[in-house]
Each structure stands twice: as C-alpha cells, then as structure tokens.
Amino acid sequence: MGAMFADPTINDFLARIDWHIAQAQERAAMAVADLRCRAAAHGAVNSSRTVIFTWEAVRKEFASGVETVLGELHRVIRKTKLDPGELRQHAGQRLMNFVMAAEAVAGTWEAAHLMPGYRKKQVAALNQHLQFALQQFDVGLFVPNEPEVPQVSNAINIGSMTNSAVQQGSPGATQSQSIVIKVDEAKAAIAALEAGHGELNLTAEKLSDLQSDLDTIKAQLAKTAPSHSIVREAARSVRTIVEGAVGGMLTPSIVTAIVALGKATGAY
C-alpha cells in the first residue's frame, strides 16, 4: 500500500508561520539581551546609544521574519489548493501582531525620556516596512525566497540548546564540551532581576525563593571556579519562578533579564 498523505489545512499553514515568527522574535530577544548586558557592564542600559542599537537589532530580525513568512506564503499558495486570499489575510494579521511583539522585545519604555517620540517613530517604521512588503508581494513585485524546508531524515532538531554537545553514529567516537560562564553578563542580569522584583507580582514565599536562587548564583560567581551545575540549576529555578508570576504577564525588562541570565550561564 502506498503512503497516505493528508491535504494541508489553514491551521497547518498558521502553525508554520507562527514558528517562523517565534524564531525571529527569539533571535531579536537574544540580540537585545546581549546588547543590554554589555551596556549594563558600563552603566549605560538606558542610554540613547543603547536604545538606538536595540531598535536596529529588532528591525533587522523583524525584516528577516517578514520576508520568511512571505516566502512561506508564496510556497503554500504555489503548492496547495488552499485559498490564496485567506492565506494572505492570515499572514498579514500574524505579521501585524509581530509588530507589537517586536515593540515589546525592544522594551525601551524606561528610556523614553531620553528620546521623546523615538519609540513611536520606530514602531511606525516597522508598520511602514510591513505594509510596503505586503503591497509589493500582492502586486508581484516582491517574490521572497521560500525558506528552506527542514530535513526529516537523519536530522536532529533542537529547540533551545546552549553549551551542549550532540553526537551521532561512529562507534567509539568521543565528544567534549566547554562550559564558560559569562560572569559579568550574569551579574548584570541578576541585578536587573533584583531591580524588577516589584514588577513580578510574586507571593512573599516565591519572592524569597527567587532571592535565594539569585544569592546562590551570586555566591558561585564570586568564586574563582564557580560550579556550573549549581549555577545552571539555580538559574533554571529562577526562570521557573519568574515565568510562574501571578498573572503571567512579564515586562520586557524582565524578559530580557531572564534571557540574558540563561545565555550567560548556559542554563537554557
């Protein structure tokens, strides 16, 4: 009996473009976290320079995400019987939501007094870029490259892996990995989390647990040779506590700090 294949649905398409947008958003968040950590080391987290560089990083990943989604839209219109108008409508709506997500990732509200109206102009620029790309796509003047289709044979797909090793085949093969904790960046992330305690809406018990984990990490960072396993587990506990904050809403500064802590410690 031959293989049976189901026809793709709108939901299949939405799941695919949502994945592409999530990837672009994660890349933007990582870029912003890196910028803010480096700026924090120099006491310039909320400087005009950091704000400008932050938006540049976000715009880069936003433009990449828009092109990828439109490339996926082009492929699905070309290869399936799904209604092109409906596909286009859903893609446009998802990308409009992406504008709001990109604004949240940039998270420069706290520096608004330095550059009045700058954030509003940047959001308007994102919207303008999106509308121009959609218009050019609609009239056939912009034919984006279709994103690469993931391999399904002899492949390993990894969601979020940091400082880990993967080995395939070859009996007797060996592997090694080097774990490096970025102490200054970790300290900056911890300082940001401690400064944002009031934003988390945690219970007194959870707040105490959070501070205990942060103190554990700080104690290890003060050592000449910190234990990566202790730092990793404490950082993971911090993330679990923060993500479980009452209400489930995290401010951009807290999200940035959590991402930065994971990156600096190799915890997630």
C-alpha positions in Angstrom: 0.0 0.0 0.0 1.3 3.4 -0.9 1.9 6.1 1.6 -1.2 8.3 2.5 -0.8 12.0 2.8 -3.4 14.4 4.2 -4.0 17.7 2.4 -2.6 20.7 4.4 -5.0 22.9 6.2 -5.1 26.6 7.1 -4.1 25.6 10.7 -1.0 23.8 9.3 0.0 27.0 7.5 -0.6 29.1 10.6 1.5 26.7 12.7 4.3 27.1 10.2 4.3 30.8 10.0 3.9 31.1 13.8 7.1 29.0 14.1 9.0 31.3 11.8 7.8 34.4 13.7 8.7 32.9 17.0 12.2 32.1 15.7 12.6 35.7 14.5 11.3 37.0 17.8 13.7 34.8 19.8 16.7 36.0 17.7 15.6 39.6 18.4 15.3 38.9 22.1 18.7 37.3 22.3 20.3 40.2 20.4 18.6 42.8 22.7 19.6 40.8 25.8 23.2 40.7 24.6 23.2 44.5 23.9 21.7 45.3 27.3 24.1 43.1 29.2 27.1 44.7 27.6 25.6 48.1 28.2 24.9 47.2 31.8 28.5 46.4 32.3 29.2 50.1 31.5 26.2 51.5 33.3 24.6 52.5 30.1 21.5 50.3 29.9 19.1 53.2 29.3 21.5 55.4 27.3 20.4 56.8 23.9 23.1 54.8 22.2 21.7 51.5 23.7 18.2 52.5 22.7 19.3 53.1 19.1 21.3 49.9 18.9 18.3 48.0 20.4 15.9 49.1 17.7 18.4 48.4 15.0 18.7 44.8 16.2 15.0 44.4 16.4 14.4 45.9 13.0 16.9 43.5 11.4 15.2 40.4 12.8 11.7 41.9 12.1 12.6 42.4 8.4 14.0 38.9 8.3 10.9 37.4 9.8 8.6 39.3 7.4 10.5 38.0 4.4 10.5 34.5 5.7 6.7 34.5 6.4 6.0 35.9 2.9 8.3 33.3 1.4 6.3 30.6 3.2 3.1 32.2 2.0 4.4 32.2 -1.6 5.2 28.5 -1.3 1.9 27.5 0.2 -0.1 29.4 -2.5 2.1 27.8 -5.2 1.9 24.2 -3.9 -1.5 23.8 -2.3 -5.2 24.3 -3.1 -5.8 26.5 -0.1 -7.5 29.8 -0.8 -4.8 32.4 -1.6 -6.9 35.3 -0.2 -7.5 33.5 3.1 -3.8 32.6 3.3 -2.8 36.2 2.6 -5.3 37.6 5.2 -4.0 35.3 7.9 -0.3 36.0 7.1 -1.0 39.7 7.2 -2.7 39.5 10.6 0.1 37.4 12.1 2.7 39.9 10.8 0.7 42.8 12.3 0.8 41.0 15.6 4.6 40.6 15.0 4.9 44.4 15.1 3.5 44.5 18.6 5.7 41.6 19.7 8.8 43.4 18.2 7.9 46.5 20.1 7.8 44.5 23.4 11.1 42.9 22.6 12.8 46.3 22.1 11.5 47.3 25.6 12.8 50.8 25.6 9.9 52.4 27.5 12.1 53.2 30.5 14.4 55.3 28.3 11.6 57.3 26.7 12.6 60.5 28.5 15.9 60.4 26.8 14.5 60.4 23.3 10.9 61.6 23.3 8.8 60.1 20.5 11.6 57.8 19.3 9.9 54.5 20.2 6.7 55.7 18.4 8.7 56.5 15.3 10.3 53.1 15.3 7.0 51.3 15.7 5.7 53.4 12.8 8.7 52.4 10.8 8.0 48.7 11.4 4.4 49.1 10.3 5.6 51.0 7.2 8.1 48.3 6.3 5.4 45.6 6.7 2.8 47.4 4.6 5.3 48.1 1.9 6.4 44.5 1.8 2.8 43.2 1.7 1.9 45.7 -1.1 4.9 44.7 -3.2 4.1 41.0 -2.6 0.4 41.5 -3.6 1.3 43.1 -6.9 4.0 40.6 -7.7 7.0 43.0 -7.5 8.4 41.2 -4.4 8.9 37.5 -4.7 10.6 36.5 -1.5 12.9 33.5 -1.2 11.0 30.5 0.1 12.5 29.3 3.4 14.4 26.1 3.4 12.3 23.0 4.2 13.6 21.2 7.3 15.2 17.9 6.6 13.3 14.9 8.1 15.8 12.1 7.6 19.0 11.7 9.7 18.4 15.1 11.3 18.3 16.4 14.9 16.1 19.3 15.5 17.0 21.3 18.6 14.7 23.9 20.1 16.8 25.8 22.6 20.2 24.3 23.4 23.1 26.1 24.9 26.5 24.7 25.7 25.5 21.2 24.9 27.0 18.5 22.7 25.4 16.3 20.1 27.0 13.1 18.7 25.7 10.7 16.0 27.0 7.4 14.7 30.6 6.3 14.8 31.1 3.6 17.4 33.9 4.6 19.7 33.6 8.3 18.9 34.3 10.8 21.6 32.9 14.2 22.3 33.6 17.1 24.7 32.2 20.4 25.5 33.5 23.5 27.2 31.2 25.4 29.6 32.1 29.0 30.1 30.0 31.2 32.5 30.0 34.9 31.4 30.3 36.3 34.9 29.8 40.0 34.1 26.8 39.4 32.0 25.3 37.0 34.6 25.8 39.6 37.3 24.1 42.3 35.1 21.1 40.0 34.5 20.8 39.3 38.2 21.0 43.0 39.0 18.2 43.6 36.5 16.0 40.9 38.1 16.6 42.2 41.6 15.7 45.7 40.5 12.5 44.3 38.9 11.2 42.4 41.9 8.2 44.7 42.2 7.2 44.0 38.6 6.7 40.3 39.2 3.7 40.2 41.4 5.1 37.2 43.3 3.9 35.9 46.6 6.2 36.5 49.6 7.2 32.9 49.6 8.1 32.8 45.9 9.9 36.1 46.2 12.0 34.6 49.0 12.7 31.6 46.8 13.7 33.8 43.9 16.1 35.8 46.0 17.6 32.6 47.5 18.3 31.3 44.0 19.8 34.6 42.9 22.0 34.7 46.0 23.2 31.2 45.2 24.2 32.2 41.8 26.0 35.3 43.1 27.9 33.2 45.6 29.1 30.9 42.9 30.1 33.8 40.6 32.2 35.2 43.4 34.4 32.1 43.4 37.5 31.6 41.2 36.0 28.4 39.8 32.1 28.5 40.1 30.2 25.3 39.9 28.4 25.3 36.6 25.9 22.6 37.8 24.9 24.7 40.8 24.6 27.9 38.7 22.7 26.1 36.0 20.1 24.6 38.3 19.7 27.9 40.3 19.2 29.8 37.0 16.6 27.3 35.8 14.8 27.7 39.1 14.8 31.5 38.7 13.3 31.1 35.3 10.6 28.8 36.6 9.7 31.1 39.4 9.6 34.2 37.2 7.6 32.6 34.4 5.1 31.5 37.1 4.5 35.0 38.3 0.9 35.8 39.2 -1.0 37.0 36.1 1.5 35.5 33.7 2.5 39.0 32.3 6.2 39.8 32.3 7.6 43.2 31.4 10.1 43.5 28.5 12.9 44.3 31.0 12.3 41.1 33.0 12.1 39.0 29.8 15.4 40.5 28.7 17.0 39.7 32.0 15.8 36.1 32.1 17.0 35.5 28.5 20.4 37.2 29.4 20.8 35.0 32.5 20.2 31.8 30.6 22.6 32.9 27.9 25.3 34.0 30.4 25.1 30.8 32.4 24.4 28.2 29.7 21.3 27.1 31.8 18.7 27.2 28.9 
